[in-house]
Amino acid sequence: MAPFQPSPPTLKNSSFNTRLRIFAQEIERVLETILPASASRLHEAMRYSVLGGGKRLRAYLVWESSQFFSVAPTQALRAAAAVELIQAYSLVHDDLPCMDNSDLRRGKPSCHIAFEDATAVLVGDALIPLAFQVLSTLEAPAEIRLKLIEELGHVIGCQGLVAGQMMDLGLEGTRATLEDLSIQEYYKTGIFFGFAAESGAILGEASPQQREALRSYGILLGKAFQMMDDWFDGWGTAENLGKPCGQDTLKVTYLNHLGPDNLYTKAKAIVAQAIESLDVFDHKAASLREVAFFILQRD
Ligand code: GRG
């Protein structure tokens, strides 16, 4: 197959990339204050897994959507940090030998390689309640905190991320259809993105219509993200992605169903749909539109 160009220069937006990187530093600072810092092996492994890497894309969605509704910056950042704790847990567990068995994550040895399997399991176990603790102590009315906790519990639990991961395991070695894949990806990736985008609206006590618009945007973004993740797994390099590539060659993926050109075209169409969901916010949503383009060209 001829190499396919994933990054049309017209989509490159270096000012957005810079903004995302600066935001990532800000989130890192907040995470530093949230994570326990004793010399215990568990705490050390938690910090190793959460800090010093990651695009912080889901956190950025929380931040940007919070800006629509003038949420206090400290509260938006803490909610965004909670999302990143969950993201880190899911990656630590996904890398384990009994899951995706991946030795490299964010350009460094996966948690179970740097420490060992049992510690990596416990790191994930500890990050989940820490995320809920952060949400429960936000400076926001109790019903808002409760809503965030309820929604997060839903999207990462047995009808969300964990269910999606279970489906993923079940699809290995099968002739899964595109529809199977799409359902699995909705649970594993889409609804967590949906939560990230919607959480600013929850924090800002937005209308149901505004919440729904942001959730739809996030879910569609998650779908395009997963598609491009498959694309990069087939065509990227470990050096620029910070994780092994070509891991999914034996798995059913969007890439082997659709082929690279078709996949990219479909991902672009989904990004366009995601952007359409933001119509209700008019010019306020410029930055979230940029995130959608970033999905197609991340480096
Ligand atoms: C273990 C319950 C459980 C779930 C794991 C996160 C996940 C589910 C699997 C990771 C494997 C994968 C390719 C998932 C789909 C795309 C994805 C979520 C990639 C990782 O997210 P990025 O690229 O990572 O945003 P960073 O490092 O930037 O945070």
Residues whose N, C-alpha, C, O or C-beta is under 5 A from the ligand:
A	BS01	GRG	G54 K55 R56 S90 L91 H93 D94 L161 V162 Q165 K188 T189 D229
